[in-house]
Amino acid sequence: MKTWQRYREYLLRGEWHVHTNYTDGKNTVEELCNVAERRRIPLIAFTEHVRKNLKYNFEDLLEDIDRAREEHPSLIILSGIEAKVLPDGTLDVSDEIIKSVDYPIFAYHSFPNDVEQYMRTLERVIKENPFINAWAHPGLFLLKRGLPSSAIEIEHILKLMKERNVLLELNHKYNLPFRDWIERAEQLGVTLVCGDDIHSISNFARFQECMNVRVVRE
C-alpha cells in the first residue's frame, strides 16, 4: 500500500507539495506547519528537492519533520521528496532516500526537447518505481516548451497510473494538469491530489483554490 492510500480522505484537503529553506523554499518546516495549522489544513507533505549528490543534510530535514510532529500532534506531517526525471528514465535520487520518506513524487525539470523520449521515460518512471506516489505538476514540460498536450499518449499514461496507484497532482501554481487530462483521469478512475508547489508561507493563499478544485488550464 502506498502512503497516500492511508490518507485518502485528505487528498483534496491537505497540501501535498511543499518546499522548505533546505532548498529553494523560503521558510522552515516549523514555520510552514504553523501556517498550515492556523489555516486548519489537516495534512502537509514536505516534498523537498533531491539529487543523488545532495548539497544539504537530508537527515537534518527528517529530524525537523520529526520535531514538528511532536509540536503539532493534530497535524498530519509527511516526509517526502520531489525527484527529477533524468533523460534515461531513472530518478535523480538515491535508493536510500526514496525508501526513507513517506511520500516520494516525481517531476520533469531540465529535460531534452524530445516528446518521444519524454513519453518513454514517463512510462518507465511509473512502471519501475514502486515507491512513487504522484506525478508533480503534470504537463509542465509541454507547457514550457510550447508543445500541445495531445503530443503524448495521455490515455496510456493515465491507465498506467491507475494500475500502479500513482496520483495525478492538481497544481495551481502552474494551473495544471490540462482540463482534458483531468476529465479523462476521472473517467478512468485515476486519483487526484492537491499539490500547490508551496515555496513560502505566502503561497498558502492558493490553498483555497484547491479546495474548490477543477480550476484548470483549458
HUJO-V374507 format. One line per field, one symbol per residue. ss: DSSP state (H for helix, E for strand, C for the rest). phi: phi as a letter, one per 40 degrees, with the letter a starting at -180 (. if undefined). burial: b if it has 9 or more other ideal C-beta (glycine too) atoms within 8 Angstrom, else e. Layout:
ss=???
phi=???
burial=???
This chain:
ss=CCHHHHCHHHCCCCEEEECCCCCCCCCCHHHHHHHHHHCCCCEEEEEEECCCCCCCCHHHHHHHHHHHHHHCCCCEEEEEEEEEECCCCCECCCHHHHHHCCEEEEECCCCCCCHHHHHHHHHHHHHHCCCEEEECCCCHHHHHHCCCHHHCCHHHHHHHHHHHCCEEEEECCCCECEHHHHHHHHHHCCCEEECCCECCHHHHHHHHHHHHCCCCEC
phi=.cddccbdcbdbbcbbabbbccbbcbbcdccccdcdcccgccabbcbccbacbcbacccccccccccccccbccbcbbcaabccccdcgcbcacddccccbcbcbbabbcadcbcccdccccccdccbbcccbaccfcgcdccccgcccccbccdcccccccccfbcbccbccbfbccdcccccdcccgccbbcbcfcbaccccccdcccccffcbcc
burial=eebbeebeebbbbbbbbbbbeebebebebbbbbbbbbeeebebbbbbbbbbeebeeebebbbebbebbbeebeebbbbbbbbbbbbeebebbbeeebbeebebbbbbeeebeeebebbbbbbbbbbeebeebbbbbbbbbbbbeeebebeebebeebbbbbbebbbbbbbbbbbebbbeebbebbbebebbbbbbbbbeebebbebbeebeebeebee
